[in-house]
Amino acid sequence: MKDGRRVIWFNHWFSQAYNFIELLRRDERNYIIASAKVEDFVFGAAADERYTEPRGVDGAQYTQWALDFCKEHGVDVFFPKRWRAEVVKHISEFEAIGTHVTADGNTEQNDMLESKMKSCIYMRDNGLCAVPMMERITTVEGFEQAYAAVKEKYGRQHKVCVKADRDEGGITYRRLYDADAPKSMPEDISYEAYLADLKSRPKIYPTVVMPYLSEPEISIDCMRTENGLIAVPRCKVDRHITALRFDKEFIDIAQRISEKVVIDYPYNIQLRPLNGEHVFMEINTRMAGGCYKAAAVGVNFPQLAVDHAFGDSIDVESVKSGMRDVRVGDVAGFIVMPDK
């Protein structure tokens, strides 16, 4: 606490954390601290205090620094992003000093969800959601076989995509093309070029091979509470417009998954259309960058996380009463940065 206010810390996050902090500032009880690996960072402009994090440290070193930081600043609620997986392993140590970490401590479940292959198998085997064909490869031969299998199942004209089995933000994502599915976007990579790259590598890290899904993503922001599930589906219309759509199908999928995959704080389910059905892509066990858009229908996910951390009662029916289909747009703007 700081002068009777709840101290909330965001470590190095995406720039969208600016929107999370703005939502938290609606509650006068909240006092926000932000930190990053650089001195000047956009989301820090919304915070009450800003700090620079150590660079060149491993997960264990960073976690110890984070524990010391929480002690020094009296942090009540910690929203981790940098070295999140390592921090989660030490949740009990943060709890011991009075800091609530907005993450689920089920490390076995987290490991499963962080793997695209394992999580898809889990969804399929438990009947929670349809899944696309997906193969996990670690050899050149495995890639060639998986590529051919996807083409056989979905048609020669269907493009194939690849990405690391454990990836965040689509950093390793690549879309491949060949004579049957010609290049249509500048960033496309040819099958032959990718195959040559694999052959040149001393080691191939686990990679998933699957059909390219061209339809817009459905991203469902979720929060489990003792009074029921809060779920807000976001559907991309174009680069600047998102539709919040409470289709029964989306809510039912989120409900089924939430009953089997128990996550204590806000999380995000990603789906994409494929051949007339919505298939599972992945679960992010943290708030997604776009979850601030749910505020358009009165759902403040960052504040829900803080309320849960403090054991506050969440009136789910009141939250749900504002839910309605609505389109929201992103507009360019600016903020005045604080002096260094």
N, C-alpha and C positions, 0 to 999 in steps of 0.2 A: 504494500500500500504506500501511497505518497499523498500526504495531506488528506487522508481519508478517501482517496480515489484508487481505483483498481489499476495496477500497473500492467500493461499489456505490451509484449515485445514481439516484433517481427524481425527476424534476422534476414539475411540476404534472400530476397524474393524476386519474382517477376515484377515488372513495373506496375502491373495491375493491382499490386498490393496498395497502391495509392487509393484505389476505390474502396478496398476493404477498410482502410483506416478512416476514410471519410464517413463510411457507414457507422463505424464504431464511435465516432465523435458525436453522433446524435444522442448518445447517452452521456450525460455530464459526469457519471461516475467513472468513466474510462479515462486513463492517462496513457498515451501511446509513446512507446520508444521504438525507434527503427535503427537498423544497422546494415551495413553492406561492406563488400570488399574494397569499395572505392569511396573517396571522400564525398564526391558529389553524386547523389542518386535521387531520381525523381520521386519515388514513393516516400523518401525521407522528408520531403517538403510538407507533407500532411501531418507529420508526427510532432509531438511536443519536445522530444529530444532525439538527437541523431548521433551515431557513433560509427567508427570505422573498425571493421573486423580484421583479425590477423589473416595474412595470406601465407601460402606455402606450408600449411599444416595438414596433417592427416585427420581422419575421423575421430580417433581417440583424443588427439590433442585439442581438436576443435570442441569436442564435447566437454572436456575439462574446462576449457575457456568459457563455454556457455554456462556451465554450472557456477563458475566463479562470477560471471557477469550477472546471473540471476540473484546470487547472494548480495552482490554489491548494490544492485539497483532495486532490490525488493520486488522482483518480478512475480506477479501473481499468475499470469497466463502467458504461455510461450507458444507462438505460432511458428514452428520450425519449417524451413525450406532447405537451406544449405545443410548438407550432411544429415538430412532428416532420418535416414535409415539407421545411422549410427546413434543419433540422439534417442530414437525410439527404444533402442536396446537398454537405455539407462533411465527410462521413465521413473522407475522407483527412486532413483537418486534425486531426481528433480522434485518428486513428490515429497521426499524427506525434508527438503528445505522450503517447502510450501509453494512450489511452482507447479501449476497444472500445465501439462504439455498437451496441445490439441492434436493428439494422434492416438491411434489404437495400439495397445501394447501386445497384441497377439502376433508375435514374430513369425510363427509358423504360417498363419493365414496371410500375413503381409508378404512373406516369401512367395507364396502361391500366387497372390494377386500381382506381384511385380513381374512375374513371368507371363508373357502373352500366351504362350503355349499352355502352361499349366492352368491358367485361369479359364481359357476357352474349354479345355477338357473338363474342368470342374463344372462350368455352366451346362455343358452338354450332358455329362453323366448324371447331374442332379435335376435335369429337366427344367432349368431355370430360364433359358433363353436359347433361341436358335444360334448357331455359330457357323462361320464360313469354313470352307476347307482350309486347313493350315498344316504345314509341315515344318518341323524344326530340323535344321541341317547344321552339320559341322564339317562336311567334306565337300569337295568339288563334285564327286559322284552323286552325293545326296542332293545337291542343288540341281543338277541336271535332271535327276529323276523327279524331284518335286515340281520343277518348272513344267515338265512334260505332263505330270499328273493334273496340275491346275488347268493347263490348256485342254486336256482331254475332258475334264469335268465341265468346264464353263464355256468351251468353244475356242477355236484357234484365234478368233478375232478379239478375244478378251485379254487385256493386258494383265501382267503379273507384277506384284510389288514385293519388296523385301525390306526387312528392318530387323534390328537386333532384338532378340527375345526379351531383353531387359533394356528398355529405352524410355526416355521422357521427352515429351514435346516434339516427337517425330524427328529427332536430330539425325538418326541413321536411316530414315525412310528414303527409299529409292523406287521409282517406277520404271519398269523395263519395257522395251519395245523390240519388235522383230518384224520380219517381212509380213507376217499375218496380222500384226497389230502395229502399224507404222507410227513413227514419232508424231506426237500432236502437241507436245508442250516443250518449251526450251530446256527444261530441267530433266527430261526423259533421258535414260541411259540405255544403250543397246544391250541386248542379251549377250552378244559376243564380247563387248567391252567389259561387262560385269564378270563374265566367266573368266576372261583373261586376268582380271584383277584378283579374283579368288585364287587362281592358279599361282599367282605371284606371292601370295601371303604365306608366311611360315606357319601360321595358325589361323584357323577360321573360328571365330567366336560364335556361339549359338545364335543362329539367325532364323527367322521365320519367313517362309515363302507362302504367299496366299494370293487370291485374286485381287486385283485393284477394284476398289469400290468407289464408283464415280458419283454416287448420289450424296447430297449434303448430310453432314453428321447430325445426329440427335444426341444431345448432351444433357443428361438428367442429374441435376444437383439434388442431393439427398441429405437428410438428417433424421436419424432414428431418435425417438424420444419415448419416455414411458407411457405417453398418451397417444402414440401412433407415429407413422412415418410422414415426414414433410418431403414432398418431391416436386421439383419444378423442371419440366422438360424444356430445353432450348433447341430450336431448329433453325439452322442457318438458311436464310433466304438469299442473301448475297453477301458481299464483303462487309457491308455496312448496316445490314438489317437482320435482326434475329426475331423469330416468332416464338413467344412463349405459348406452348400448346399443351393443354391438359387432356390429350387423347387417352381414352381408357386403356388402350394397348400399352402405352408408355408407362402409365401409372401401375398397371398390373405387373409389368416386367420388373419395375423398381420394387414393388411390394414383394414379389416372389424372391428376388435376390436379397432384399433386406432381412427376410425371415431366415435365410440360410447363411448369409455373409453378414456377421454382426460387427459393425464398425461404430465406435462411440461418438465420433465427431463428424462434421460435414465431409461428404465424399462425393464422387462424381462417376456416373456410369455412362459409357460411350457406346452408341449403336450406329449402324449404317444400314440403309436399305440394300437388299440383294435379292434379285429374282422374286420380288413380291412379298418379302418378309424382312423384318428388322433383325439383324444379326448382331451379336455381342462383339465388341472390339476390345474394351479393357475397362478396368476400374482404377480411378485415381483415389488413393486413400486420404487425400487432402482436398481442400477447397480448389476448384478449378478456377482459372483466371477470369472466366466470364460469369461466375456465380453472382457477382454484384448486380447483374441485370435482373435478378429475381426481386430486387427491391421495387421494381416497377409494379409488382402485385403485392407488395407489403411483406416480402420475406427477406429478412436481414440475416444471412447465413453467418457472417462473422459474429454478430451479436448473439445468435443462437448458440454458437460454440462457447462464448464467454459465459452465457447463462448456464449452460450445461456444466461447465467447469466449476462454477460456484454453487451448483445444486439448486439453482432457481427453478421454479415450476414454469413449464412452457405451455401456454394455452394453445394447443394445436388447433382446436376448432376456430379460435379467433384468427390464427394465422391463415388457415385455409379459407376463411370467409372472403378474403380479398382475391383469391385465385380466379383468374379468368383468362381467356385467350386474348393476347395483345401482342402487337409488334413493337419492338424497340429498335431505335437506330443509334449507331455510333457517329459522333460528330467530332471533328478536329477542334482542339482547344489549346489553351496554354495555362501554365501555372507560373507564379513568380517564385524562383528558387531562393531559399534562405542564404544569407551570407555565410561563407566558409568560416 
